[in-house]
Amino acid sequence: MQSLDERALDQLFRIARTYQDWQDIPVSDDSLRSRVVQMGADVGQHEPRSLRVGAKFGRQARLAAEAAEMNRPKILASSWARSGLRRHASAPGNARAGCKAAELLRPTGITESTAMRNSTLQAAYLIIAARALGLNCGPMSGFSREGVDAAFFKGRQVRSNLICSLGYGKTESLYTRGPRLSYEDANTFR
């Protein structure tokens, strides 16, 4: 494998930002259906799923109702909002053929934490894939998990993890980028 060029690294990480406000430009279904979004690695390849809540389905208002007040406009103005899910690792058909992870995890009691870890990884890959496809992202955690779960996942073995608005962001409303820890402060090797 080769390193990505500087332009790609800028688009994915260095210039990429968390957007709060959105242009009124629709996001194509093709962008959201890209297989690139599903190809990120996770633990045991259980592929936690995501629920797309799009403006054309009229569900953004319901999702926004469960969000913290400061997050509601971010959801309502975006072309799409995705509610990241964690799926129980025992769900059939998710693990690769021959994988016994579900059977191994169930008796140890770590099914739930593994599912949460996987959905968080998938959310990160969603953000990277969306940025690679030219979209902007606005991940957020300020929402009622109980409310979102009751509204969208009732009777299913899934739970919400985070919400991520997708679309074409307005650069004029971006906050100044906050400082980052130095390499030495962020990493410890013993």
N, CA, C and O of each residue as an XYZ file, in Angstrom:
760
protein
N       0.825     -1.181      0.000
C       0.000      0.000      0.000
C       0.867      1.243      0.000
O       1.974      1.243      0.540
N       0.359      2.295     -0.607
C       1.081      3.569     -0.630
C       0.379      4.581      0.264
O      -0.816      4.471      0.535
N       1.144      5.565      0.713
C       0.557      6.657      1.482
C      -0.364      7.472      0.592
O      -0.123      7.604     -0.608
N      -1.424      8.022      1.185
C      -2.282      8.945      0.452
C      -1.525     10.232      0.173
O      -0.601     10.588      0.905
N      -1.916     10.926     -0.882
C      -1.254     12.196     -1.173
C      -1.722     13.267     -0.186
O      -2.681     13.061      0.559
N      -1.043     14.396     -0.189
C      -1.316     15.477      0.761
C      -2.753     15.991      0.634
O      -3.389     16.297      1.642
N      -3.260     16.086     -0.577
C      -4.629     16.572     -0.814
C      -5.651     15.646     -0.143
O      -6.605     16.112      0.480
N      -5.444     14.356     -0.274
C      -6.361     13.392      0.340
C      -6.296     13.473      1.865
O      -7.329     13.424      2.533
N      -5.095     13.596      2.414
C      -4.953     13.714      3.865
C      -5.613     14.988      4.392
O      -6.208     14.989      5.469
N      -5.500     16.072      3.620
C      -6.190     17.308      3.996
C      -7.699     17.093      4.026
O      -8.365     17.477      4.987
N      -8.240     16.478      2.971
C      -9.686     16.279      2.866
C     -10.224     15.387      3.981
O     -11.310     15.633      4.506
N      -9.481     14.369      4.338
C      -9.945     13.431      5.360
C      -9.704     13.907      6.786
O     -10.508     13.628      7.675
N      -8.596     14.627      7.014
C      -8.200     14.923      8.381
C      -7.810     16.377      8.651
O      -8.407     17.029      9.507
N      -6.823     16.881      7.934
C      -6.224     18.157      8.327
C      -7.127     19.361      8.111
O      -7.171     20.255      8.957
N      -7.838     19.402      7.010
C      -8.746     20.519      6.741
C     -10.178     20.150      7.133
O     -10.992     21.033      7.405
N     -10.484     18.886      7.164
C     -11.832     18.413      7.508
C     -12.231     18.922      8.885
O     -11.404     19.033      9.790
N     -13.511     19.226      9.024
C     -14.005     19.795     10.274
C     -15.344     19.179     10.642
O     -15.962     18.490      9.831
N     -15.786     19.426     11.858
C     -17.123     19.050     12.297
C     -18.043     20.226     11.998
O     -17.862     21.324     12.524
N     -19.031     19.978     11.148
C     -19.926     21.048     10.706
C     -21.145     21.159     11.610
O     -21.664     20.164     12.117
N     -21.588     22.406     11.797
C     -22.735     22.719     12.631
C     -23.926     23.204     11.798
O     -25.075     23.099     12.227
N     -23.643     23.735     10.608
C     -24.665     24.361      9.778
C     -24.501     23.868      8.346
O     -23.399     23.521      7.921
N     -25.610     23.840      7.607
C     -25.626     23.131      6.330
C     -26.209     23.951      5.195
O     -27.130     24.744      5.392
N     -25.656     23.748      3.995
C     -26.205     24.328      2.781
C     -27.428     23.523      2.360
O     -27.552     22.346      2.697
N     -28.318     24.156      1.633
C     -29.525     23.479      1.160
C     -29.225     22.785     -0.174
O     -29.778     23.133     -1.216
N     -28.339     21.802     -0.106
C     -27.947     21.013     -1.283
C     -28.211     19.557     -0.952
O     -27.674     19.045      0.030
N     -29.025     18.878     -1.749
C     -29.321     17.473     -1.431
C     -28.095     16.570     -1.611
O     -27.228     16.826     -2.446
N     -28.053     15.524     -0.815
C     -27.018     14.488     -0.930
C     -27.633     13.349     -1.733
O     -28.748     12.907     -1.454
N     -26.900     12.884     -2.725
C     -27.441     11.813     -3.569
C     -27.486     10.486     -2.826
O     -26.640     10.196     -1.980
N     -28.487      9.693     -3.158
C     -28.579      8.347     -2.595
C     -27.347      7.525     -2.939
O     -26.896      6.715     -2.129
N     -26.794      7.727     -4.146
C     -25.611      6.969     -4.562
C     -24.441      7.195     -3.616
O     -23.708      6.259     -3.296
N     -24.262      8.442     -3.165
C     -23.175      8.723     -2.222
C     -23.365      7.937     -0.932
O     -22.415      7.372     -0.390
N     -24.595      7.908     -0.450
C     -24.865      7.238      0.821
C     -24.863      5.721      0.708
O     -24.662      5.022      1.702
N     -25.086      5.214     -0.489
C     -25.102      3.762     -0.694
C     -23.731      3.208     -1.076
O     -23.589      2.008     -1.311
N     -22.740      4.062     -1.137
C     -21.406      3.627     -1.536
C     -20.917      2.481     -0.649
O     -21.026      2.548      0.576
N     -20.388      1.449     -1.262
C     -19.846      0.303     -0.513
C     -18.659      0.705      0.344
O     -18.307      0.002      1.291
N     -18.043      1.826      0.017
C     -16.904      2.300      0.787
C     -17.283      2.448      2.263
O     -16.459      2.189      3.140
N     -18.516      2.860      2.542
C     -18.964      3.076      3.908
C     -18.991      1.774      4.702
O     -18.822      1.796      5.921
N     -19.197      0.652      4.041
C     -19.320     -0.628      4.733
C     -18.006     -1.396      4.861
O     -17.991     -2.484      5.438
N     -16.927     -0.868      4.350
C     -15.702     -1.656      4.278
C     -14.728     -1.457      5.441
O     -13.666     -2.080      5.451
N     -15.052     -0.613      6.417
C     -14.156     -0.410      7.544
C     -14.055     -1.647      8.421
O     -15.010     -2.413      8.554
N     -12.884     -1.830      9.015
C     -12.645     -2.991      9.879
C     -13.371     -2.824     11.208
O     -13.560     -1.709     11.694
N     -13.768     -3.938     11.778
C     -14.301     -3.944     13.126
C     -13.933     -5.267     13.780
O     -13.301     -6.122     13.159
N     -14.329     -5.430     15.030
C     -13.978     -6.633     15.778
C     -14.868     -7.783     15.312
O     -16.084     -7.729     15.490
N     -14.288     -8.806     14.726
C     -15.044     -9.972     14.305
C     -15.942     -9.757     13.096
O     -16.768    -10.615     12.784
N     -15.797     -8.634     12.414
C     -16.585     -8.309     11.221
C     -18.082     -8.463     11.452
O     -18.772     -9.109     10.663
N     -18.578     -7.878     12.520
C     -20.003     -7.954     12.808
C     -20.805     -6.830     12.176
O     -22.032     -6.824     12.265
N     -20.137     -5.881     11.541
C     -20.782     -4.803     10.797
C     -22.007     -4.220     11.481
O     -23.126     -4.462     11.028
N     -21.836     -3.459     12.559
C     -23.008     -2.805     13.140
C     -23.663     -1.922     12.087
O     -22.970     -1.233     11.340
N     -24.939     -1.933     12.023
C     -25.666     -1.204     10.985
C     -25.950      0.226     11.403
O     -25.802      0.588     12.571
N     -26.357      1.024     10.447
C     -26.767      2.395     10.699
C     -28.138      2.613     10.104
O     -28.484      2.018      9.084
N     -28.901      3.449     10.727
C     -30.206      3.824     10.209
C     -30.086      5.191      9.573
O     -29.677      6.149     10.229
N     -30.434      5.291      8.318
C     -30.431      6.583      7.657
C     -31.773      7.253      7.901
O     -32.828      6.668      7.660
N     -31.718      8.457      8.372
C     -32.932      9.229      8.595
C     -32.829     10.435      7.682
O     -32.133     11.396      8.009
N     -33.498     10.403      6.561
C     -33.357     11.457      5.572
C     -34.522     12.407      5.557
O     -35.628     12.063      5.972
N     -34.265     13.627      5.068
C     -35.310     14.638      4.978
C     -36.459     14.144      4.111
O     -37.621     14.438      4.388
N     -36.136     13.393      3.064
C     -37.204     12.957      2.177
C     -38.121     11.933      2.831
O     -39.215     11.672      2.331
N     -37.686     11.353      3.940
C     -38.530     10.417      4.667
C     -39.271     11.098      5.809
O     -40.063     10.457      6.499
N     -39.023     12.393      6.018
C     -39.715     13.129      7.055
C     -39.396     12.690      8.466
O     -40.187     12.938      9.377
N     -38.263     12.046      8.676
C     -37.933     11.508     10.003
C     -36.942     12.382     10.765
O     -36.706     12.149     11.951
N     -36.359     13.381     10.111
C     -35.384     14.210     10.807
C     -36.016     14.956     11.977
O     -35.381     15.122     13.018
N     -37.246     15.402     11.818
C     -37.909     16.126     12.902
C     -38.062     15.221     14.121
O     -37.897     15.673     15.255
N     -38.372     13.962     13.896
C     -38.522     13.015     15.011
C     -37.181     12.781     15.690
O     -37.106     12.733     16.918
N     -36.117     12.634     14.897
C     -34.785     12.447     15.458
C     -34.351     13.704     16.211
O     -33.803     13.613     17.310
N     -34.595     14.874     15.626
C     -34.204     16.138     16.258
C     -34.923     16.330     17.592
O     -34.364     16.920     18.516
N     -36.149     15.839     17.696
C     -36.913     15.975     18.937
C     -36.226     15.267     20.103
O     -36.432     15.641     21.258
N     -35.428     14.269     19.821
C     -34.723     13.520     20.867
C     -33.324     14.065     21.138
O     -32.618     13.569     22.016
N     -32.925     15.089     20.380
C     -31.582     15.654     20.529
C     -31.582     16.787     21.546
O     -32.617     17.385     21.842
N     -30.400     17.063     22.069
C     -30.239     18.233     22.935
C     -30.611     19.469     22.124
O     -30.443     19.487     20.904
N     -31.112     20.493     22.791
C     -31.607     21.684     22.089
C     -30.566     22.261     21.132
O     -30.912     22.662     20.021
N     -29.305     22.310     21.541
C     -28.263     22.876     20.676
C     -28.002     22.023     19.430
O     -27.460     22.526     18.447
N     -28.381     20.739     19.459
C     -28.143     19.855     18.315
C     -29.320     19.791     17.340
O     -29.153     19.340     16.207
N     -30.492     20.230     17.759
C     -31.674     20.118     16.893
C     -31.509     20.819     15.554
O     -31.802     20.213     14.523
N     -31.052     22.074     15.518
C     -30.904     22.731     14.211
C     -29.892     22.038     13.304
O     -30.043     22.051     12.082
N     -28.872     21.439     13.888
C     -27.851     20.733     13.103
C     -28.460     19.542     12.371
O     -28.108     19.263     11.225
N     -29.370     18.848     13.033
C     -30.032     17.694     12.432
C     -31.039     18.138     11.384
O     -31.096     17.570     10.294
N     -31.826     19.142     11.708
C     -32.887     19.587     10.807
C     -32.360     20.207      9.518
O     -33.000     20.095      8.473
N     -31.199     20.860      9.580
C     -30.668     21.539      8.400
C     -29.836     20.630      7.504
O     -29.568     20.987      6.357
N     -29.423     19.471      7.992
C     -28.581     18.589      7.183
C     -29.416     17.827      6.175
O     -30.621     17.649      6.356
N     -28.762     17.374      5.103
C     -29.456     16.570      4.098
C     -29.831     15.218      4.669
O     -30.905     14.688      4.384
N     -28.944     14.665      5.475
C     -29.178     13.352      6.081
C     -28.669     13.372      7.506
O     -27.707     14.071      7.822
N     -29.296     12.629      8.338
C     -28.768     12.377      9.676
C     -28.787     10.874      9.857
O     -29.779     10.210      9.556
N     -27.701     10.355     10.342
C     -27.622      8.912     10.589
C     -27.535      8.699     12.073
O     -26.792      9.391     12.771
N     -28.276      7.763     12.546
C     -28.165      7.393     13.944
C     -27.343      6.122     13.989
O     -27.797      5.066     13.549
N     -26.121      6.222     14.525
C     -25.247      5.057     14.588
C     -25.794      4.049     15.570
O     -26.310      4.412     16.627
N     -25.683      2.806     15.224
C     -26.238      1.749     16.060
C     -25.163      0.827     16.566
O     -24.093      0.693     15.973
N     -25.473      0.195     17.676
C     -24.665     -0.951     18.045
C     -25.578     -2.148     17.913
O     -26.733     -2.106     18.334
N     -25.084     -3.171     17.352
C     -25.885     -4.372     17.143
C     -25.288     -5.476     17.994
O     -24.066     -5.600     18.085
N     -26.126     -6.268     18.608
C     -25.600     -7.365     19.422
C     -24.737     -8.277     18.556
O     -25.113     -8.620     17.435
N     -23.594     -8.660     19.077
C     -22.660     -9.473     18.317
C     -23.233    -10.840     17.969
O     -22.699    -11.534     17.105
N     -24.313    -11.230     18.633
C     -24.884    -12.539     18.358
C     -25.840    -12.521     17.168
O     -26.418    -13.549     16.817
N     -26.004    -11.353     16.548
C     -26.929    -11.266     15.419
C     -26.453    -12.177     14.291
O     -25.302    -12.073     13.867
N     -27.314    -13.068     13.796
C     -26.884    -14.007     12.758
C     -26.616    -13.301     11.444
O     -27.244    -12.292     11.124
N     -25.685    -13.840     10.694
C     -25.427    -13.349      9.358
C     -24.485    -12.169      9.287
O     -24.128    -11.748      8.186
N     -24.065    -11.613     10.417
C     -23.171    -10.466     10.371
C     -21.709    -10.877     10.349
O     -20.900    -10.255      9.661
N     -21.369    -11.906     11.084
C     -19.975    -12.308     11.152
C     -19.584    -13.060      9.883
O     -20.413    -13.688      9.224
N     -18.301    -12.976      9.565
C     -17.831    -13.660      8.358
C     -18.051    -15.164      8.506
O     -18.191    -15.678      9.616
N     -18.076    -15.845      7.393
C     -18.315    -17.293      7.396
C     -17.289    -17.988      8.281
O     -16.088    -17.743      8.171
N     -17.768    -18.838      9.139
C     -16.875    -19.620      9.999
C     -16.435    -18.893     11.257
O     -15.743    -19.480     12.089
N     -16.819    -17.619     11.422
C     -16.411    -16.867     12.603
C     -17.243    -17.307     13.798
O     -18.470    -17.355     13.721
N     -16.597    -17.617     14.869
C     -17.280    -18.086     16.072
C     -17.303    -16.999     17.147
O     -17.500    -17.303     18.323
N     -17.104    -15.744     16.763
C     -17.011    -14.662     17.751
C     -18.259    -14.562     18.603
O     -18.158    -14.383     19.817
N     -19.430    -14.672     18.002
C     -20.668    -14.543     18.780
C     -20.728    -15.599     19.875
O     -21.084    -15.296     21.013
N     -20.384    -16.825     19.539
C     -20.413    -17.899     20.522
C     -19.353    -17.690     21.602
O     -19.569    -18.040     22.762
N     -18.208    -17.118     21.219
C     -17.141    -16.881     22.175
C     -17.468    -15.716     23.104
O     -17.123    -15.749     24.285
N     -18.132    -14.685     22.579
C     -18.406    -13.492     23.366
C     -19.579    -13.669     24.318
O     -19.560    -13.129     25.424
N     -20.586    -14.405     23.913
C     -21.817    -14.524     24.709
C     -21.537    -14.999     26.132
O     -21.998    -14.356     27.075
N     -20.800    -16.101     26.332
C     -20.602    -16.562     27.706
C     -19.708    -15.642     28.541
O     -19.789    -15.671     29.769
N     -18.881    -14.847     27.923
C     -17.977    -13.981     28.676
C     -18.654    -12.691     29.112
O     -18.107    -11.962     29.941
N     -19.840    -12.389     28.572
C     -20.567    -11.194     28.960
C     -20.067     -9.924     28.323
O     -20.425     -8.834     28.771
N     -19.254    -10.024     27.296
C     -18.734     -8.809     26.667
C     -19.390     -8.519     25.314
O     -18.886     -7.711     24.535
N     -20.496     -9.172     25.049
C     -21.204     -8.944     23.796
C     -21.585     -7.479     23.638
O     -21.360     -6.886     22.582
N     -22.155     -6.899     24.676
C     -22.620     -5.508     24.623
C     -21.469     -4.531     24.404
O     -21.574     -3.634     23.567
N     -20.380     -4.692     25.140
C     -19.256     -3.764     24.977
C     -18.586     -3.939     23.620
O     -18.117     -2.964     23.034
N     -18.535     -5.160     23.116
C     -17.973     -5.389     21.787
C     -18.852     -4.757     20.714
O     -18.346     -4.167     19.759
N     -20.166     -4.881     20.873
C     -21.083     -4.267     19.912
C     -20.943     -2.749     19.939
O     -20.958     -2.118     18.882
N     -20.809     -2.151     21.109
C     -20.627     -0.700     21.195
C     -19.312     -0.279     20.560
O     -19.252      0.718     19.841
N     -18.269     -1.037     20.826
C     -16.957     -0.733     20.235
C     -17.041     -0.799     18.716
O     -16.531      0.082     18.024
N     -17.686     -1.845     18.195
C     -17.813     -1.994     16.746
C     -18.605     -0.851     16.119
O     -18.226     -0.347     15.062
N     -19.684     -0.442     16.749
C     -20.485      0.623     16.151
C     -19.739      1.951     16.190
O     -19.908      2.784     15.300
N     -18.915      2.152     17.214
C     -18.107      3.370     17.275
C     -17.059      3.357     16.167
O     -16.819      4.379     15.524
N     -16.436      2.201     15.944
C     -15.503      2.080     14.819
C     -16.204      2.349     13.491
O     -15.674      3.062     12.638
N     -17.390      1.780     13.318
C     -18.132      1.984     12.074
C     -18.512      3.449     11.895
O     -18.515      3.948     10.769
N     -18.832      4.145     12.980
C     -19.156      5.572     12.888
C     -17.939      6.361     12.412
O     -18.067      7.273     11.595
N     -16.755      6.007     12.924
C     -15.531      6.678     12.474
C     -15.295      6.415     10.989
O     -14.925      7.324     10.246
N     -15.509      5.173     10.555
C     -15.355      4.866      9.130
C     -16.402      5.585      8.291
O     -16.110      6.005      7.171
N     -17.614      5.732      8.813
C     -18.642      6.490      8.108
C     -18.158      7.915      7.853
O     -18.308      8.431      6.746
N     -17.584      8.546      8.859
C     -17.097      9.912      8.724
C     -15.980      9.985      7.696
O     -15.982     10.871      6.841
N     -15.033      9.071      7.770
C     -13.922      9.064      6.810
C     -14.434      8.806      5.398
O     -14.012      9.479      4.457
N     -15.336      7.845      5.236
C     -15.884      7.534      3.908
C     -16.674      8.720      3.362
O     -16.535      9.065      2.188
N     -17.499      9.346      4.197
C     -18.285     10.498      3.740
C     -17.361     11.623      3.300
O     -17.594     12.248      2.266
N     -16.324     11.885      4.071
C     -15.357     12.919      3.680
C     -14.655     12.548      2.376
O     -14.420     13.409      1.529
N     -14.323     11.283      2.216
C     -13.666     10.838      0.980
C     -14.582     11.030     -0.227
O     -14.102     11.245     -1.340
N     -15.884     10.954     -0.016
C     -16.866     11.128     -1.092
C     -17.271     12.592     -1.270
O     -18.155     12.894     -2.072
N     -16.633     13.506     -0.530
C     -16.890     14.931     -0.692
C     -17.984     15.496      0.194
O     -18.416     16.630     -0.012
N     -18.441     14.733      1.174
C     -19.470     15.213      2.094
C     -18.836     15.757      3.371
O     -17.691     15.441      3.697
N     -19.587     16.565      4.074
C     -19.177     17.056      5.379
C     -19.990     16.336      6.447
O     -21.080     15.833      6.174
N     -19.454     16.291      7.661
C     -20.074     15.528      8.738
C     -20.205     16.370      9.996
O     -19.414     17.279     10.250
N     -21.220     16.044     10.770
C     -21.426     16.683     12.058
C     -21.808     15.664     13.103
O     -22.982     15.564     13.461
N     -20.833     14.889     13.614
C     -21.158     13.894     14.646
C     -21.521     14.571     15.960
O     -20.985     15.626     16.300
N     -22.440     13.948     16.694
C     -22.857     14.504     17.980
C     -23.326     13.387     18.906
O     -23.797     12.339     18.465
N     -23.183     13.645     20.191
C     -23.647     12.660     21.164
C     -24.731     13.216     22.070
O     -25.255     12.476     22.902
N     -25.082     14.459     21.948
C     -26.100     15.054     22.798
C     -27.509     14.713     22.339
O     -28.111     15.450     21.558
N     -28.028     13.600     22.824
C     -29.390     13.176     22.496
C     -29.848     12.151     23.518
O     -29.039     11.606     24.269
N     -31.132     11.895     23.541
C     -31.696     10.891     24.436
C     -31.615      9.530     23.765
O     -32.333      9.266     22.800
N     -30.749      8.668     24.269
C     -30.655      7.317     23.699
C     -31.972      6.578     23.853
O     -32.412      5.880     22.939
N     -32.597      6.731     25.008
C     -33.866      6.043     25.239
C     -34.926      6.512     24.245
O     -35.685      5.703     23.711
N     -34.974      7.825     23.999
C     -35.948      8.373     23.061
C     -35.709      7.921     21.632
O     -36.647      7.544     20.930
N     -34.451      7.958     21.198
C     -34.114      7.514     19.841
C     -34.396      6.025     19.694
O     -34.956      5.595     18.685
N     -34.014      5.242     20.687
C     -34.239      3.801     20.617
C     -35.731      3.474     20.549
O     -36.141      2.599     19.786
N     -36.545      4.177     21.347
C     -37.989      3.940     21.337
C     -38.611      4.366     20.010
O     -39.515      3.701     19.504
N     -38.128      5.473     19.447
C     -38.709      6.001     18.206
C     -38.305      5.209     16.967
O     -39.097      5.075     16.034
N     -37.078      4.684     16.948
C     -36.564      4.091     15.716
C     -36.256      2.595     15.799
O     -36.222      1.922     14.769
N     -36.032      2.064     16.999
C     -35.551      0.688     17.103
C     -36.398     -0.196     18.009
O     -35.944     -1.255     18.443
N     -37.597      0.220     18.292
C     -38.460     -0.527     19.198
C     -38.629     -1.966     18.702
O     -38.948     -2.201     17.537
N     -38.409     -2.920     19.608
C     -38.574     -4.328     19.273
C     -37.395     -4.932     18.524
O     -37.467     -6.082     18.091
N     -36.309     -4.176     18.364
C     -35.129     -4.696     17.653
C     -33.960     -4.780     18.621
O     -33.946     -4.102     19.649
N     -32.991     -5.604     18.296
C     -31.808     -5.755     19.148
C     -30.733     -4.757     18.753
O     -29.589     -5.141     18.508
N     -31.084     -3.496     18.691
C     -30.137     -2.436     18.375
C     -30.338     -1.293     19.351
O     -31.430     -1.095     19.885
N     -29.275     -0.547     19.574
C     -29.311      0.616     20.443
C     -28.545      1.740     19.758
O     -27.601      1.496     19.007
N     -28.958      2.959     20.022
C     -28.272      4.103     19.429
C     -26.923      4.323     20.111
O     -26.736      4.004     21.285
N     -26.007      4.869     19.348
C     -24.670      5.170     19.842
C     -24.387      6.654     19.656
O     -23.987      7.326     20.608
N     -24.586      7.180     18.447
C     -24.368      8.584     18.163
C     -25.205      8.988     16.964
O     -25.781      8.147     16.275
N     -25.261     10.290     16.727
C     -25.934     10.828     15.555
C     -24.877     11.545     14.728
O     -24.003     12.212     15.282
N     -24.948     11.414     13.420
C     -24.018     12.119     12.539
C     -24.806     12.730     11.386
O     -25.377     12.016     10.561
N     -24.829     14.058     11.340
C     -25.446     14.749     10.209
C     -24.474     14.705      9.038
O     -23.261     14.812      9.217
N     -25.022     14.546      7.838
C     -24.220     14.506      6.618
C     -24.782     15.506      5.614
O     -25.996     15.700      5.539
N     -23.922     16.125      4.860
C     -24.370     17.058      3.837
C     -23.210     17.912      3.368
O     -22.050     17.502      3.403
N     -23.556     19.109      2.930
C     -22.561     20.067      2.471
C     -22.586     21.233      3.444
O     -23.518     22.037      3.442
N     -21.560     21.318      4.273
C     -21.533     22.283      5.363
C     -21.262     23.700      4.913
O     -20.713     23.943      3.839
N     -21.666     24.634      5.768
C     -21.387     26.054      5.566
C     -20.098     26.387      6.305
O     -20.037     26.317      7.532
N     -19.077     26.746      5.551
C     -17.772     27.019      6.167
C     -17.787     28.283      7.017
O     -17.008     28.396      7.964
N     -18.664     29.238      6.695
C     -18.671     30.498      7.444
C     -19.117     30.333      8.895
O     -18.877     31.220      9.715
N     -19.757     29.221      9.225
C     -20.202     29.028     10.607
C     -19.312     28.055     11.392
O     -19.660     27.657     12.504
N     -18.180     27.678     10.823
C     -17.266     26.790     11.534
C     -16.615     27.499     12.715
O     -16.286     28.683     12.642
N     -16.437     26.769     13.785
C     -15.692     27.287     14.917
C     -14.200     27.240     14.598
O     -13.761     26.491     13.725
N     -13.430     28.054     15.319
C     -11.979     27.967     15.195
C     -11.556     26.596     15.710
O     -12.034     26.139     16.748
N     -10.665     25.950     14.981
C     -10.211     24.621     15.395
C      -9.520     24.710     16.747
O      -8.655     25.558     16.966
N      -9.910     23.835     17.636
C      -9.317     23.796     18.966
C      -7.938     23.158     18.933
O      -7.592     22.465     17.977
N      -7.153     23.390     19.971
C      -5.810     22.804     20.018
C      -5.886     21.287     20.168
O      -6.876     20.748     20.664
N      -4.857     20.628     19.744
C      -4.727     19.184     19.882
C      -3.549     18.889     20.811
O      -2.596     19.663     20.900
N      -3.637     17.761     21.491
C      -2.520     17.340     22.339
C      -1.291     17.065     21.483
O      -1.405     16.673     20.322
N      -0.127     17.270     22.063
C       1.105     16.903     21.367
C       1.200     15.379     21.323
O       0.510     14.684     22.068
N       2.038     14.881     20.465
C       2.232     13.441     20.355
C       2.636     12.863     21.709
O       2.125     11.822     22.121
N       3.552     13.539     22.400
C       4.047     13.052     23.680
C       2.958     13.048     24.754
O       2.913     12.146     25.591
N       2.083     14.054     24.731
C       1.019     14.137     25.733
C      -0.092     13.138     25.462
O      -0.770     12.697     26.390
N      -0.284     12.781     24.210
C      -1.394     11.901     23.845
C      -1.028     10.420     23.882
O      -1.915      9.567     23.908
N       0.243     10.110     23.884
C       0.669      8.702     23.781
C       1.639      8.347     24.892
O       2.512      9.142     25.241
N       1.488      7.181     25.434
C       2.395      6.671     26.450
C       2.847      5.284     26.029
O       2.027      4.423     25.710
N       4.128      5.077     26.030
C       4.688      3.755     25.701
C       5.491      3.291     26.892
O       6.383      3.996     27.365
N       5.175      2.102     27.378
C       5.905      1.554     28.544
C       6.464      0.210     28.205
O       7.110     -0.419     29.043
